[in-house]
């Protein structure tokens, strides 16, 4: 009996030794996993690109975006004027630009207050506020952080953790705030926070910095490198999504796009599947298709040239499960998504 007992103890000890690394692996994976279903059940949404006025023109963009259906992502490019964060397409400001407070937060106040009163938490967040900073001046970043604090009761947050790769659960609210990948933003919005403080904004992943002998070589690599070489870092408590141009899908992006092919669809699906497997939401920008007469201050560099050409890519993006489909044609994409 003593011999058998000793053999059993040795056997169980060996099992524990061999299983411990497996257990630790799955524990680490669980701690670094993000619940992608938190946002729109991990389904596609309209990402309203450059959703702010240009030099006083096109001031209706935010109204157009909000009418396209919920949830909706709204991009606000940010710089500083008169000591306040303003929405603008350039880092150089005149002081005439609308403030972020007035143009975005006070515009959505009745929508957010209605959502809070109805308390249908399963539908939140209904608005994703996406920052594209035109300046990384720490004073501007701190001013935005302070402004977010004034509206924190509207904003999805998560507690800071001692381990940056431990993803804390979100406290669900009507607005989710995201920003892009600059380390300067991570410093102010994440690293400066003490353990237990609330994150108010969540950054994007670092994509591989492409090095090549020429621009053509870099463009080719963007469209052909395997997804696991473009994105190597797992999500952190701060970095929760992956931002991509269309150059990662079709070589040369919109200006060089030809007919949409099965190989293009396979490439798009591979990028999306890999992002989701890693635990990231994924965005592609910017998918437009318009004739000169339809131009409303949009960028020709994002133009596939025709509605038919862009619609093929919208449908492929929806089928692949792209979370944020960026476009300037908010209503048209919303129609394809079946909301109108």
N, C-alpha and C positions, 0 to 999 in steps of 0.2 A: 504493500500500500504506500509506504513512504517513497519507494522508488517511482511508482506511478504518479504520485503527487508531485514529486520533483520534476518529472518529465513534463507534466502538464504545466507547471509553472514556467519551465523553460520555453515550452511551446507558445504560451500566451505572451511571454516577454518578447519572443522573436516576432510574433504577429504585431505587437504594439510598435516595435522598432521599425518594421517594414511599412506598416500602415500610417505611421505618424507623418511622413512627408506627404503622403496622399491627402491625409486629413488637412494638413496645413495648406496645401495647394488649394483645396476646395474652400477652405475658410478664407484665404486671401482673395480668391475669385469672388466669393460672396460679398466680402467687404468692399470690393472695387466694382461691383456690378451696379448698373443704373437701371431702374425700372423704366424702360423706354415707353411703356404704355401710359405713364403719367401724363404725357403730352399728347392729346388727341388720339389716344389708343395707338400711338406709333403710326398714325396715318398721315398722308400728305395734307398740306395746307397752302393757301396763298401767302406768299411772302411779298409784301408791297414794297418794291424797290424804290429807293430815293423818294420816300413819301413825305415831301416837304416842298415849299415854294422855291423857285429859282428866281432871284432878283425880283421878287414880288409877283411873279407869274405862277400859275398852276397851284394856287393856294387851296384848291379843292381836293388835292390828292388824299389827304387824310379822310375826308368825308367819303370819297370813292372807295377807299380801302375798308372803312367801317361798314359800308353798305354791301360789301362783297360776301359777307357771311362770317360766322365764327366757328372755330377759332381762326384768327388772322394774325400774321406777323407783320409788324410795321417797322420799317427801317428809318432811323433818324440819324443823319450825319451831324456830328457835334463839333463845334468850335466855341471860342469865347468872345464875347463883346460886352463892353461896359461891366466887366466883372461877373457876367452871368453866362451859363451855358445856353447857346443858341443853336438852332437848326439851320444848316448851311452846307453848300456843296464845296466850299473852299475854306482853307485855314485863315485866309485874309478876310476880315470882316469889316463892315462899315458902321455897324450899330443899328442898322435898320432891320436886321434879321429878327424873325420871331423867336422868343425865348422857348426853351424846351418846356418850361412850366406852362406857359400859355398855350403853345401850339399843340402839345401832346397831352399833358396831364389834366389841364382844365377842360380840354375838349372831350376827354373820355370820362370825366367825372360822373355825368349822369348815367353812363353805361355801367361803370364800375359800382356806383352806389346802388343801382338797381340789382346788379348781380349779387352784391353783398346782402341786400335785403331779402332776395329770393333764396339765398343760401344753397343753391344747387351745386354743391362742391364737386360732384362728379363731372361737371362740365368745365371746371376751371383747370388751367388758365384759359380764358377766352381771348386774351390779347398777349402776343409776344412782342415786347419792345426790344428792338435790335439796334444797338449803338454801333456806328462806324465813326470813330474819332478821327477828325481831320488834324488834330493836334494832340500830342501826348504830354503836354505841359502838366506836371503834377498838380499845379494849382487848379487847372480845369478838371482833372480827374477827381480831386478832392471836392470841388464844387458840385460835381455830378453826384458823388457819393452822399454829400450832405442833402442834396435835393431828394434823392431816393429815400433818405431817412424820413423826410417830411411826409412821404406817401407810403411808408413801410406797411401800414395796415392794408394796403391794396396789393402788396407785392409778395410773390412767392419767395420764401427764404429757406435757408438751411443752416444749421449750426456749424461753426468752425470746428474742426477735429484736430487732435494732436498729430495724427498721421494724415498727410494730404491725400493719400491714396485710399483712405477710408471715406466712402461716399455717404454722407449723412442724408437721411430722408428729407424730402421737401415738405415744408409747411404750405399747403396748397392755398393760393389766393387767386383773384381774377387776372393778375398780370404776372408774367414771367419775363424777367429782364436778362438779355444776353448781350455779350459784346465779343470782340474779336481777339486775336491771339497775342497782341503785344505784351511783352514782359512788364513794361511800365504799368499797364493796367492791372496785371496780376499782383504787382507789388501793393498798389493802393487798395484794390478791391478784395484782396485775399491775404497776402502775406503780412500785411500790417495789422490784421485782426487777431485779437487774443483768442485763445481756446474758449469756445462757448458763445462768442459773438456771432451774429447772424450775417451770412452772406446774402447780399441783396442783388447781385448780378453774377452771371456765370459766363466764363470765357470759352473760346473755341480752342481746339487742339492745334498744336504745331504740326504743319505739314513739312515734309522734307524740303530743304532748300536745294533746289536743283542747280548743279554745276555742270557746265558743258562748254565745249570749244566755241560755240556760237549760239545765237538766239534760236536758230533752227534746230540745233541739237537739243537745247533745253526744252523747246516746244515738243519735240519728238519724245523726249523722255517723259514729260508730263502725261502724255496720252498713252504711253506703252508700259511704263513701270508697273509692276504688280502692286495692288493696293497695300500689301503689307510692307512695301518699301516706302510708299508715300506717307504712311501713318504707322509709327512704331510704338508710340507711347499709349498706355492705357489711360482711361479717364481718371481725373482727379476730382476731389471735392469741388474744385473750381471749374476745371475744363470738362465740359459735358457735351459738346457738339463739335462737328467737323465742317469747315467751310471750304467750298471748292468752286473754282471757276469751271466753265464748260470746256476749257482746254484739257482737263483731265479725262474728258470723255471722247471728244472728237479732236483730232490733231489740228491745231491752228484755231480752234474755237469757232465762234459764230462766223467770222469773215471767210473761213475756209471750208465751211460745212457743205457737204453735198447731199445726196439723197440719204435718208435715214436707213441704215442697214441692220441686219441681224447681228453683225459683229459689233456695231455701235450699241445695240440693246444689251448684248452680253457684257460689254465693258461697263456700261452704266449699272447693270444689275450686280456685277462683281464688286464695284465700289460701294454700293449701298449695302449689300449683304455683309461685306467686311466691316463697315462702320457699325452696323447693328450688332454683329458678333462681338466687336470690341466693346460695345456699350455706349456708342455715341449716336445722337441724332445727326442727320446729315443735310446740308444745304448745297444747292447749286445755283449759281448766278451767271448771267441774268438772261432769261429766255424770252426774247421779243421777236415778233414778226410783223412788220408794218410797212406800208407804202409811204412815200414822202408826204402825201396829203394827210396821212393819219398821224404824223409825228406831233407829239405834244411835249416837246422838250426832251425827248428820249435820246439815248446814246446809240449812234450807228454801229459802234463796236459790238453791241449786244444783239444786233438785228440779223435774224436769219433771212429776212427779205420778204417773206410772205406769211400770211396767216396759216396756210396749209403746212408750211415747213415747220413753224414753231409748234403748231398743234400736234404734229407727229411726235415732237420731243416732250411736250406736256403730257401726252398720253403715255409715252414710254416712262416718264418720270413717275407718274401716278402708279402705273403698273409695277414699277420697280420698288416703290415705297419710299421715295425721296420725301423727307419730312418737310423741308422748306424749299418750295419751288419759287425762286425769285423771278419777278417779271414786273414790267411797268404797265402791262395790260391787265390790271387787276380783275376787271369785270369779265373779260374773255376767259381767263383761266378759271375763275369761279364758275363760269358756265360749264366748262369742260369737267370740272369737279362735280357737277350736278347739283349746285346749290341754287341755281336761278332758273 
